[in-house]
Amino acid sequence: MAAAHASSQTHAILNLPLGNASGATNDFSATARREDAEYRLRDGVLSGRESPAGEETPLLRPRASSASTAPKEASELNASINLVNTIIGAGIVSLPYACALTGFASFVALVAMTQMMTKETIGWLCKAADAVGQTTLYATTRVLLGDYAEVALRLTVLVNNYGLLIVYLVVGGDVMAGGAGVEEKGLLAQWFPQTCDVATPHWACTREFFTAMLAATLLLPLCSLDNISSLASVSALAVTCTFTFVITCLFLGVYALATDGAPDTSELWPDVKRFDGSPAVGAVRAILASVPALVTAFVCHYNVLLIRSSMGQRDVVEDPSKRDGRVFGRSLGFVGMLYIFVASAGVLYFGKNVSSDALDEFVFDKLRAAFKYHWLATVVSNIVRMGYATSLSLTYPLIFFEMRQSVEGLLSLLVGAPFVANRPGELTWPEVIRRRLLTVMLIASHGVLAVVIPNIWVIIHFIGSTGAIAIGFLFPAAIHVAANFENYQRGLPKAATSVWSGRIMFVFGLVVIMFALVEKSS
């Protein structure tokens, strides 16, 4: 009955006819559902949608686990830092190009719109998770949309994050060891020219050795942690490293304003000359072409419920939704302002022909005009590139946590039993060993692909853009519709507004994905 009810809500999104959903439910998910039910019962969750009178009633949230087994709760500050670090990743380097494409005024409007939509969809996920008494995105999806939707979500997150993490290692390899198509030499070749900047460099200067050392000494220890709240200090360091890139961009933007003056009014609006057709069509295409990059730069939905649950029930008097609103609002507001400043400064200094990967612009030849001393331009170039590569390396574990969880869930569905119990602090030794082996295999596969096929930025960016739109728009919208559809059928006005807002968001996400596919094919 639960599967049939979830399937009816899923089909209600687009008003499709129903089939025999209960018969289509796979037996291999029964164990996972049974474990979820036991876990919710043990934590004392009471869930429901409506009172008999038809009024919407608040739901009790899960009680905190006992002090002996519960992981340490994260503070609001730690949660905000983790969320900011999840959002700010490789996507920030493509924003100056998006700003050049759309113009300053349109870019600011797009950032504000994307930020608002991200906050709204995050709120939908949190409310839906509370309504069904779940603490993960996958369990919420399974309860509301069914088993196949959960598998689709896991595969989408897996493909999106797997490709994104390969990009992180590619950027690190380009910065330190150089690579095909990279204008500037690797930092190792600049620091040790007699050993690394030769026809046959020393083995310690190669991309293979650097990637292996990075994985073994930094990524593997961090990714072996069981609790995401343990990464708060690492996230703070990653955000600090990102600020070397941000501060340099702001300095270059101020320098450009001081030397060249204010930009032309034509730079405020979309660059229609890059597209065929009338100016109106060109403007629309420029804006739609930038939406995937902005969504990629803001997507964080796969980690939101994990970060939220890491805060626990620290504030027992205050409504937890207010605490969540502060964390999400401040984090997204901070990131939005950061994106606007960085993108605008990049366009002001490097011009409208800025590269789609702004990190390629931070080379000596392009920086020396802004600095009186040439040695200073070299130092700044090295600091920015090294700082950004370090930031991505420290962000890697946060993205890896969610990707590993999706893989564990898929393996649980395949074998018909939990691969690893979703109970931090209570893992058995066989579960610990399985998780460690899976961690090693995933990191090793990332390293091999980053070395063998380093020139994959465009492909991975395309996969990340379409996957990010599905994660950021399609799944939250479908979950929101399913969570409110029962009240919608009963004629509650608030539920009707929720259902239609979810449907509009779902259609918007489909339009953006279709446009991205058409643009890439052409």
RAPE-V250323 format. One record per residue. RES is the residue in one letter. SS is DSSP state (2 for helix, 1 for strand, 0 for the rest). PHI is phi in whole degrees, -180 to 180 (NA if undefined). OMEGA is omega in radians with two decimals (* if undefined). Layout:
BEGIN
[[RES	SS	PHI	OMEGA] [RES	SS	PHI	OMEGA]]
END
This chain:
BEGIN
[[M	0	NA	-3.14] [A	2	-66	-3.14] [A	2	-67	3.12] [A	2	-65	3.12] [H	2	-65	3.12] [A	2	-64	-3.14] [S	2	-66	3.12] [S	2	-63	3.12] [Q	2	-70	3.12] [T	2	-63	-3.14] [H	2	-67	-3.13] [A	2	-68	-3.13] [I	0	-60	-3.13] [L	0	-116	3.12] [N	0	58	3.11] [L	0	-87	3.09] [P	0	-67	-3.07] [L	0	-91	2.98] [G	0	-110	3.11] [N	0	-84	-3.04] [A	2	-68	-3.09] [S	2	-65	3.11] [G	2	-72	-3.12] [A	2	-84	-3.10] [T	0	-69	-3.09] [N	0	-80	3.13] [D	2	-69	-3.05] [F	2	-69	3.11] [S	2	-92	-3.09] [A	2	-63	3.14] [T	2	-63	3.14] [A	2	-64	3.12] [R	2	-66	3.13] [R	2	-64	3.12] [E	2	-65	3.11] [D	2	-61	-3.12] [A	2	-64	3.12] [E	2	-65	-3.12] [Y	2	-66	3.13] [R	2	-67	3.14] [L	2	-66	3.14] [R	2	-64	-3.13] [D	0	-85	3.03] [G	0	75	-3.13] [V	0	-81	3.02] [L	0	-119	-3.08] [S	0	-123	3.09] [G	0	-175	-3.10] [R	0	-107	-3.04] [E	1	-139	2.95] [S	0	-80	3.13] [P	0	-56	-3.12] [A	0	-80	3.13] [G	0	92	3.14] [E	0	-90	3.12] [E	1	-75	-3.08] [T	0	-116	3.11] [P	0	-68	-3.10] [L	0	-110	3.08] [L	0	-79	3.10] [R	0	-87	-3.13] [P	0	-62	3.07] [R	0	-74	3.09] [A	0	-66	3.12] [S	0	-70	-3.13] [S	0	-65	-3.06] [A	0	-65	-3.09] [S	0	-75	-3.07] [T	0	-116	-3.05] [A	0	-76	3.04] [P	0	-69	-3.13] [K	0	-63	-3.12] [E	0	-73	3.13] [A	0	-90	3.08] [S	0	-80	3.08] [E	2	-61	-3.14] [L	2	-64	3.12] [N	2	-63	3.11] [A	2	-64	3.12] [S	2	-64	3.13] [I	2	-64	3.12] [N	2	-62	-3.14] [L	2	-68	3.10] [V	2	-60	-3.13] [N	2	-69	3.07] [T	2	-66	-3.09] [I	2	-72	-3.08] [I	0	-79	3.11] [G	0	-139	-3.12] [A	2	-68	-3.08] [G	2	-65	-3.06] [I	2	-66	-3.09] [V	2	-75	3.12] [S	2	-93	-3.06] [L	2	-72	3.05] [P	2	-57	3.09] [Y	2	-65	3.10] [A	2	-63	3.12] [C	2	-67	3.10] [A	2	-65	-3.12] [L	2	-74	-3.04] [T	2	-95	-3.02] [G	0	89	-3.03] [F	2	-62	-3.07] [A	2	-63	3.14] [S	2	-65	-3.13] [F	2	-66	3.11] [V	2	-60	3.12] [A	2	-64	3.13] [L	2	-66	3.11] [V	2	-62	3.14] [A	2	-62	-3.14] [M	2	-67	-3.14] [T	2	-65	3.10] [Q	2	-62	3.14] [M	2	-65	-3.14] [M	2	-67	3.11] [T	2	-64	3.12] [K	2	-62	-3.14] [E	2	-66	-3.12] [T	2	-69	3.05] [I	2	-63	3.08] [G	2	-61	3.09] [W	2	-60	-3.12] [L	2	-63	-3.12] [C	2	-64	3.14] [K	2	-65	3.14] [A	2	-66	3.12] [A	2	-62	3.09] [D	2	-65	-3.07] [A	2	-65	-3.12] [V	2	-108	3.06] [G	0	68	-3.13] [Q	0	-117	-3.13] [T	0	-122	3.11] [T	0	-128	3.14] [L	2	-66	-3.08] [Y	2	-69	3.12] [A	2	-65	3.10] [T	2	-63	3.12] [T	2	-64	-3.13] [R	2	-64	-3.10] [V	2	-67	-3.02] [L	2	-90	-3.03] [L	2	-115	3.11] [G	0	104	-3.04] [D	2	-68	-3.09] [Y	2	-67	3.08] [A	2	-65	3.10] [E	2	-63	3.11] [V	2	-62	3.12] [A	2	-62	3.11] [L	2	-64	3.13] [R	2	-61	3.13] [L	2	-66	3.13] [T	2	-64	3.12] [V	2	-64	-3.14] [L	2	-62	-3.13] [V	2	-65	-3.12] [N	2	-62	-3.07] [N	2	-74	3.10] [Y	2	-62	3.10] [G	2	-65	-3.14] [L	2	-64	-3.13] [L	2	-70	3.03] [I	2	-64	3.09] [V	2	-60	3.12] [Y	2	-58	3.14] [L	2	-70	3.09] [V	2	-63	3.12] [V	2	-61	3.10] [G	2	-62	3.10] [G	2	-66	3.10] [D	2	-62	-3.09] [V	2	-68	-3.02] [M	2	-87	-3.04] [A	2	-111	-3.08] [G	0	77	-3.14] [G	0	-175	-3.14] [A	0	-65	3.11] [G	0	83	3.12] [V	0	-92	-3.05] [E	0	-68	-3.08] [E	0	-91	3.07] [K	0	-66	3.07] [G	0	-66	-3.11] [L	2	-63	3.10] [L	2	-63	3.11] [A	2	-68	3.11] [Q	2	-75	-3.10] [W	2	-80	-3.10] [F	0	-128	-3.04] [P	2	-63	-3.09] [Q	2	-71	-3.11] [T	2	-103	-3.00] [C	2	-104	-3.08] [D	0	-93	-3.14] [V	0	-135	-3.11] [A	0	-61	3.10] [T	0	-120	-3.07] [P	0	-67	3.09] [H	0	-61	-3.08] [W	2	-60	3.14] [A	2	-73	-3.13] [C	2	-98	-3.04] [T	0	-81	3.09] [R	2	-63	-3.12] [E	2	-61	-3.11] [F	2	-68	-3.13] [F	2	-63	-3.13] [T	2	-63	3.13] [A	2	-64	3.14] [M	2	-67	3.11] [L	2	-62	-3.12] [A	2	-67	-3.05] [A	2	-76	-3.01] [T	2	-94	-3.07] [L	2	-120	-3.00] [L	2	-69	-3.09] [L	2	-62	3.10] [P	2	-62	-3.12] [L	2	-70	-3.11] [C	2	-75	3.12] [S	0	-84	3.09] [L	0	-68	-3.10] [D	0	-97	-3.04] [N	0	-118	-3.07] [I	2	-68	3.13] [S	2	-67	3.11] [S	2	-71	-3.09] [L	2	-93	-3.07] [A	2	-62	-3.13] [S	2	-67	3.09] [V	2	-65	3.11] [S	2	-64	3.11] [A	2	-62	3.10] [L	2	-66	3.12] [A	2	-64	3.10] [V	2	-63	3.10] [T	2	-62	3.11] [C	2	-64	3.10] [T	2	-62	-3.10] [F	2	-68	3.01] [T	2	-63	3.07] [F	2	-68	-3.09] [V	2	-66	-3.09] [I	2	-64	3.11] [T	2	-64	3.09] [C	2	-60	-3.14] [L	2	-64	3.11] [F	2	-62	3.14] [L	2	-66	3.10] [G	2	-65	3.09] [V	2	-64	3.11] [Y	2	-62	3.14] [A	2	-65	3.10] [L	2	-65	-3.11] [A	2	-71	-3.08] [T	2	-94	-3.05] [D	2	-105	-3.12] [G	0	82	-3.12] [A	0	-67	3.12] [P	0	-68	3.08] [D	0	-67	3.12] [T	2	-63	3.12] [S	2	-65	-3.13] [E	2	-80	3.10] [L	2	-81	-3.00] [W	0	-121	-3.06] [P	0	-57	3.11] [D	0	-85	-3.03] [V	2	-73	-3.10] [K	2	-69	-3.12] [R	2	-79	-3.07] [F	0	-125	3.09] [D	0	-76	3.10] [G	0	102	-3.11] [S	0	-70	3.10] [P	2	-57	-3.14] [A	2	-65	3.12] [V	2	-65	3.12] [G	2	-62	3.13] [A	2	-65	3.13] [V	2	-65	3.14] [R	2	-66	3.12] [A	2	-63	-3.13] [I	2	-69	-3.14] [L	2	-65	3.12] [A	2	-67	-3.12] [S	2	-89	-3.10] [V	2	-60	3.12] [P	2	-58	3.12] [A	2	-64	3.14] [L	2	-70	3.11] [V	2	-64	3.08] [T	2	-60	-3.12] [A	2	-72	-3.10] [F	2	-107	-2.99] [V	0	-64	3.13] [C	0	-153	-2.97] [H	2	-63	-3.08] [Y	2	-70	-3.14] [N	2	-109	-3.00] [V	2	-62	-3.09] [L	2	-69	3.06] [L	2	-65	3.13] [I	2	-65	3.14] [R	2	-64	-3.13] [S	2	-69	3.12] [S	2	-68	3.09] [M	0	-76	3.08] [G	0	62	-3.11] [Q	0	-116	-3.09] [R	0	-61	-3.12] [D	0	-103	-3.05] [V	0	-83	-3.13] [V	0	-87	-3.07] [E	0	-77	3.04] [D	0	-64	-3.11] [P	2	-59	3.14] [S	2	-64	3.08] [K	2	-68	3.07] [R	2	-62	3.11] [D	2	-61	3.13] [G	2	-62	3.10] [R	2	-65	-3.10] [V	2	-63	-3.10] [F	2	-68	-3.11] [G	2	-63	-3.13] [R	2	-66	-3.12] [S	2	-64	-3.13] [L	2	-67	3.10] [G	2	-63	3.11] [F	2	-62	-3.12] [V	2	-65	3.13] [G	2	-60	3.10] [M	2	-63	3.12] [L	2	-61	-3.14] [Y	2	-62	-3.12] [I	2	-63	-3.12] [F	2	-65	-3.09] [V	2	-65	-3.11] [A	2	-65	-3.14] [S	2	-64	3.14] [A	2	-64	3.12] [G	2	-63	3.13] [V	2	-70	-3.13] [L	2	-61	-3.07] [Y	2	-88	-3.04] [F	2	-88	3.10] [G	0	90	-3.07] [K	0	-74	3.09] [N	0	-95	3.13] [V	0	-60	-3.11] [S	0	-68	3.07] [S	0	-67	2.99] [D	0	-115	-3.02] [A	2	-61	3.13] [L	2	-64	3.10] [D	2	-67	-3.12] [E	2	-81	-3.06] [F	0	-87	3.08] [V	0	-118	-3.01] [F	2	-58	-3.05] [D	2	-61	-3.09] [K	2	-92	-3.12] [L	2	-100	-2.99] [R	2	-66	3.14] [A	2	-67	-3.08] [A	2	-90	-3.08] [F	0	-125	-3.10] [K	0	-68	-3.10] [Y	0	-106	-3.11] [H	2	-66	3.13] [W	2	-63	3.13] [L	2	-69	3.08] [A	2	-63	3.11] [T	2	-65	3.14] [V	2	-63	-3.14] [V	2	-63	3.11] [S	2	-59	-3.13] [N	2	-67	-3.11] [I	2	-65	-3.11] [V	2	-64	-3.10] [R	2	-67	3.11] [M	2	-66	-3.14] [G	2	-64	-3.12] [Y	2	-70	3.09] [A	2	-63	3.09] [T	2	-64	3.13] [S	2	-61	3.12] [L	2	-65	3.13] [S	2	-64	3.14] [L	2	-80	3.06] [T	2	-80	-3.11] [Y	2	-47	-3.10] [P	2	-62	3.14] [L	2	-62	3.12] [I	2	-69	-3.11] [F	2	-64	-3.14] [F	2	-54	-3.09] [E	2	-71	3.13] [M	2	-64	3.12] [R	2	-64	3.11] [Q	2	-63	3.12] [S	2	-67	3.10] [V	2	-66	3.12] [E	2	-61	3.11] [G	2	-66	3.11] [L	2	-65	3.10] [L	2	-65	3.09] [S	2	-64	3.11] [L	2	-67	-3.10] [L	2	-71	-3.08] [V	2	-89	3.12] [G	0	79	3.12] [A	0	-150	-3.13] [P	0	-59	3.07] [F	0	-70	3.04] [V	0	-141	3.13] [A	0	-66	-3.13] [N	0	-85	-3.12] [R	0	-138	-3.14] [P	0	-56	3.14] [G	0	89	-3.11] [E	0	-124	-3.11] [L	0	-72	3.04] [T	0	-81	-3.12] [W	2	-61	3.07] [P	2	-59	3.11] [E	2	-68	3.10] [V	2	-62	-3.13] [I	2	-65	3.12] [R	2	-61	3.14] [R	2	-65	3.14] [R	2	-65	3.12] [L	2	-64	3.11] [L	2	-63	3.11] [T	2	-61	-3.13] [V	2	-63	-3.10] [M	2	-66	-3.14] [L	2	-66	3.14] [I	2	-64	3.12] [A	2	-63	3.13] [S	2	-66	3.07] [H	2	-61	-3.12] [G	2	-63	-3.14] [V	2	-64	-3.13] [L	2	-67	3.12] [A	2	-66	3.14] [V	2	-85	-3.04] [V	2	-74	-3.11] [I	0	-125	-3.06] [P	0	-72	-3.08] [N	0	-91	-3.08] [I	0	-124	-3.04] [W	2	-60	-3.08] [V	2	-64	-3.12] [I	2	-65	-3.11] [I	2	-68	3.11] [H	2	-64	3.10] [F	2	-65	3.12] [I	2	-63	-3.14] [G	2	-64	-3.13] [S	2	-65	-3.13] [T	2	-68	3.11] [G	2	-65	-3.14] [A	2	-65	3.12] [I	2	-66	3.10] [A	2	-64	-3.13] [I	2	-71	-3.05] [G	2	-84	-3.06] [F	2	-119	-2.94] [L	2	-67	-3.09] [F	2	-66	3.07] [P	2	-60	3.13] [A	2	-65	3.13] [A	2	-64	3.11] [I	2	-64	-3.13] [H	2	-64	3.12] [V	2	-64	-3.12] [A	2	-64	-3.11] [A	2	-69	-3.08] [N	2	-108	-2.98] [F	2	-69	3.14] [E	2	-64	3.09] [N	2	-68	3.10] [Y	2	-64	3.12] [Q	2	-66	3.11] [R	0	-84	3.04] [G	0	87	3.12] [L	0	-76	-3.07] [P	2	-59	-3.12] [K	2	-63	3.11] [A	2	-67	3.11] [A	2	-63	3.09] [T	2	-62	-3.14] [S	2	-64	-3.12] [V	2	-64	-3.11] [W	2	-71	3.06] [S	2	-65	3.08] [G	2	-66	3.11] [R	2	-64	3.13] [I	2	-64	3.12] [M	2	-64	3.13] [F	2	-63	3.14] [V	2	-65	3.11] [F	2	-61	3.10] [G	2	-62	3.10] [L	2	-63	3.14] [V	2	-62	-3.12] [V	2	-65	3.12] [I	2	-64	3.13] [M	2	-62	3.11] [F	2	-63	3.12] [A	2	-62	3.12] [L	2	-65	3.13] [V	2	-65	-3.13] [E	2	-63	-3.13] [K	2	-67	-3.12] [S	2	-70	-3.12] [S	0	-91	*]]
END
